[in-house]
Amino acid sequence: HGQPSLRTMARVATREPLVVLSPYRRWPRGVLQRDRVFIEDASGRVMAERRNPRARMGRGRRLLWWDTLDTLYFVGSALSNYVRAPFMFAQNGFHVVSAGVATFGSGTWSTLRVTFPVDEPTHCATHVYYLDAAHLIRRLDYVAEPIGRSARAAHLCADYRESRGLRAPTRRWVVPRTRGDRVRSWPPLVQIRITGVRPISHALIADGSTHTHPSEAPRSL
């Protein structure tokens, strides 16, 4: 959708959909909550917001171009899903079943089919996760419905690093996936480089992300 690369620090909650991006484009903060996205200035005043952003995706002019809040929803919901797995699998509303064993190249991975709650901001209702022998997520398959119902993707994870007991991939990339679930190495659709991972308290994630200035209503960008 013609969006340029994004450099930011992301604070992501594991207990709920909450992502704070600092900065977001030319603003100090962009925030995703369960049913809302908004952009704040340095004082915490909400400059623009959108309620129920998921319902607007994948239709109308969004099939051609996205505005700043559309992109914030897509990026925020993606990061929320990526970072919260597998913690969110144990939360209410998630349904997890074994999908058997899959072999790709020289590797054999166990698979989990995860159905998300209806109110969860996510690309689609069902994802398939591929785990290696150490139970690390190496791949997840989904349909990026905000882009289109034919946007079948495989999201690959590599270069795991440990910080305070937490192991997380520092390189992620997304490539097209065929209907037979074969991965196409080209073209890369998304590439994510993570330079550092550090667990912090939920309070630090939420701090500064829910302010609104009483004298000025938020506007659309």
C-alpha positions as CSV (number, residue, x, y, z in Angstrom):
1,H,0.0,0.0,0.0
2,G,2.9,2.3,-0.6
3,Q,3.9,2.8,3.0
4,P,7.6,3.6,3.7
5,S,9.7,1.7,6.2
6,L,9.1,2.4,9.9
7,R,11.7,2.8,12.6
8,T,10.3,2.8,16.1
9,M,10.4,1.4,19.6
10,A,7.4,-0.9,20.3
11,R,6.1,-1.6,23.8
12,V,3.8,-4.6,23.6
13,A,1.6,-6.0,26.4
14,T,1.2,-9.8,26.6
15,R,-2.0,-9.9,28.7
16,E,-4.1,-7.8,26.3
17,P,-4.0,-6.1,22.9
18,L,-2.0,-3.0,23.7
19,V,0.9,-1.6,21.6
20,V,2.6,1.7,22.0
21,L,4.9,2.8,19.1
22,S,7.3,5.7,20.0
23,P,7.7,7.5,17.7
24,Y,5.0,6.8,15.1
25,R,5.8,8.5,11.8
26,R,6.0,12.2,12.6
27,W,4.2,12.0,15.9
28,P,5.6,11.0,19.4
29,R,3.2,8.0,19.9
30,G,0.8,5.7,18.0
31,V,-1.3,3.4,20.1
32,L,-3.3,0.3,19.4
33,Q,-5.9,-0.9,21.9
34,R,-8.4,-3.7,21.5
35,D,-11.0,-1.7,19.5
36,R,-9.3,1.6,19.0
37,V,-6.2,3.2,17.4
38,F,-5.0,6.8,18.1
39,I,-2.1,9.1,17.8
40,E,-0.8,11.4,20.6
41,D,1.3,14.5,20.7
42,A,4.1,15.0,23.3
43,S,1.7,16.1,25.9
44,G,-0.5,13.0,25.6
45,R,-3.3,14.9,23.7
46,V,-5.0,12.6,21.2
47,M,-4.5,14.1,17.7
48,A,-6.4,11.5,15.7
49,E,-8.3,8.3,16.6
50,R,-10.4,5.6,15.0
51,R,-12.9,3.3,16.8
52,N,-13.4,-0.3,15.5
53,P,-10.7,0.1,12.8
54,R,-10.8,-3.6,11.9
55,A,-14.3,-3.3,10.4
56,R,-13.1,-0.8,7.8
57,M,-10.2,-2.7,6.5
58,G,-10.2,-4.7,3.3
59,R,-12.9,-2.7,1.5
60,G,-13.5,0.5,-0.3
61,R,-10.6,2.8,-0.8
62,R,-8.5,0.7,1.6
63,L,-8.2,-1.8,-1.3
64,L,-6.1,0.9,-3.0
65,W,-4.5,3.0,-0.2
66,W,-4.3,3.3,3.6
67,D,-4.2,6.4,5.7
68,T,-2.0,6.8,8.8
69,L,-4.6,5.2,11.1
70,D,-5.1,2.3,8.8
71,T,-1.4,1.6,8.9
72,L,-1.3,2.0,12.6
73,Y,-4.0,-0.6,13.0
74,F,-2.2,-3.1,10.7
75,V,1.2,-2.6,12.3
76,G,-0.1,-2.6,15.8
77,S,-2.3,-5.6,15.5
78,A,0.5,-7.5,13.8
79,L,3.0,-6.7,16.6
80,S,0.5,-7.6,19.2
81,N,-0.1,-11.0,17.7
82,Y,3.6,-11.7,17.1
83,V,4.9,-10.7,20.5
84,R,2.0,-12.2,22.5
85,A,2.4,-15.6,21.0
86,P,2.4,-18.1,22.7
87,F,1.3,-16.3,25.9
88,M,-2.1,-15.4,24.5
89,F,-2.9,-19.0,23.7
90,A,-3.8,-19.6,27.4
91,Q,-6.1,-16.5,27.5
92,N,-9.9,-16.7,27.4
93,G,-11.4,-17.0,24.0
94,F,-8.4,-18.7,22.3
95,H,-8.9,-22.2,20.9
96,V,-5.7,-24.2,20.3
97,V,-5.5,-27.7,18.7
98,S,-2.7,-29.8,17.4
99,A,-2.5,-29.8,13.6
100,G,0.0,-32.6,13.3
101,V,3.5,-32.7,12.0
102,A,4.8,-30.8,9.0
103,T,8.1,-31.4,7.1
104,F,9.8,-28.6,5.2
105,G,13.2,-29.1,3.6
106,S,15.3,-31.0,6.1
107,G,13.2,-30.0,9.2
108,T,10.2,-31.5,10.9
109,W,8.0,-29.2,12.9
110,S,4.9,-29.7,15.1
111,T,2.0,-27.4,14.3
112,L,-0.8,-25.7,16.2
113,R,-4.0,-24.4,14.8
114,V,-5.1,-21.3,16.8
115,T,-8.5,-19.7,16.5
116,F,-8.7,-16.1,17.9
117,P,-11.5,-14.5,19.8
118,V,-13.9,-12.4,17.7
119,D,-12.9,-9.2,19.4
120,E,-9.1,-9.7,18.9
121,P,-7.3,-7.4,16.5
122,T,-5.7,-9.8,14.1
123,H,-5.1,-10.5,10.4
124,C,-7.6,-13.4,10.3
125,A,-9.5,-15.7,12.7
126,T,-7.2,-18.7,12.4
127,H,-3.4,-19.0,12.4
128,V,-1.2,-22.0,12.1
129,Y,2.0,-22.0,14.1
130,Y,5.0,-24.2,13.4
131,L,7.3,-25.1,16.3
132,D,10.8,-26.6,16.2
133,A,12.2,-29.3,18.5
134,A,12.9,-26.6,21.2
135,H,9.3,-25.5,20.9
136,L,10.3,-22.1,19.4
137,I,7.9,-20.6,16.8
138,R,9.6,-20.8,13.4
139,R,6.7,-19.9,11.2
140,L,3.1,-18.9,11.3
141,D,0.6,-18.9,8.4
142,Y,-2.3,-16.6,8.0
143,V,-4.4,-14.6,5.5
144,A,-3.8,-10.9,5.8
145,E,-7.4,-10.0,5.3
146,P,-7.0,-6.2,5.8
147,I,-5.1,-6.4,2.5
148,G,-7.4,-8.9,0.8
149,R,-8.8,-12.4,1.3
150,S,-6.3,-13.8,-1.2
151,A,-3.3,-12.4,0.7
152,R,-2.0,-15.8,1.9
153,A,1.2,-15.4,3.8
154,A,3.9,-17.3,5.7
155,H,5.7,-15.4,8.5
156,L,9.1,-16.7,9.2
157,C,11.1,-16.3,12.5
158,A,14.9,-16.6,13.0
159,D,17.9,-15.4,15.0
160,Y,16.4,-16.0,18.5
161,R,18.1,-14.2,21.3
162,E,17.5,-14.4,25.1
163,S,16.9,-11.4,27.4
164,R,16.1,-12.0,31.1
165,G,14.9,-15.5,30.4
166,L,12.8,-14.5,27.4
167,R,13.7,-15.9,24.0
168,A,12.5,-13.9,21.0
169,P,13.3,-13.9,17.3
170,T,15.1,-10.8,16.1
171,R,14.6,-11.4,12.4
172,R,11.2,-11.8,10.9
173,W,10.0,-11.7,7.3
174,V,6.8,-12.4,5.4
175,V,6.6,-14.2,2.0
176,P,3.7,-15.4,-0.2
177,R,2.2,-18.8,0.5
178,T,0.5,-21.0,-2.0
179,R,-2.8,-22.9,-1.5
180,G,-0.7,-26.0,-0.8
181,D,1.1,-24.1,2.0
182,R,4.3,-24.0,0.1
183,V,6.5,-21.0,0.8
184,R,7.6,-18.7,-2.0
185,S,10.9,-17.0,-1.2
186,W,10.2,-14.1,-3.5
187,P,9.1,-11.4,-3.2
188,P,9.5,-10.6,0.5
189,L,6.4,-8.8,1.6
190,V,7.5,-7.5,5.0
191,Q,10.9,-7.5,6.7
192,I,11.3,-6.8,10.4
193,R,14.7,-6.3,12.2
194,I,14.6,-6.2,16.0
195,T,17.7,-4.6,17.6
196,G,16.8,-5.4,21.2
197,V,14.2,-7.1,23.4
198,R,13.6,-6.3,27.1
199,P,10.7,-7.5,29.3
200,I,9.1,-4.6,31.2
201,S,6.1,-4.2,33.5
202,H,2.6,-3.8,32.1
203,A,2.3,-0.4,33.9
204,L,5.3,0.9,31.8
205,I,3.6,-0.2,28.6
206,A,0.3,1.5,29.4
207,D,1.9,4.6,30.9
208,G,1.3,7.6,28.6
209,S,-0.8,5.8,26.1
210,T,-4.4,6.6,27.3
211,H,-4.3,10.4,27.8
212,T,-6.8,12.8,26.1
213,H,-6.9,16.6,26.3
214,P,-10.4,17.8,27.4
215,S,-10.3,21.0,25.4
216,E,-9.7,19.5,21.9
217,A,-11.5,16.7,20.2
218,P,-9.3,14.3,18.1
219,R,-9.5,14.6,14.4
220,S,-8.9,12.4,11.4
221,L,-5.6,12.5,9.5
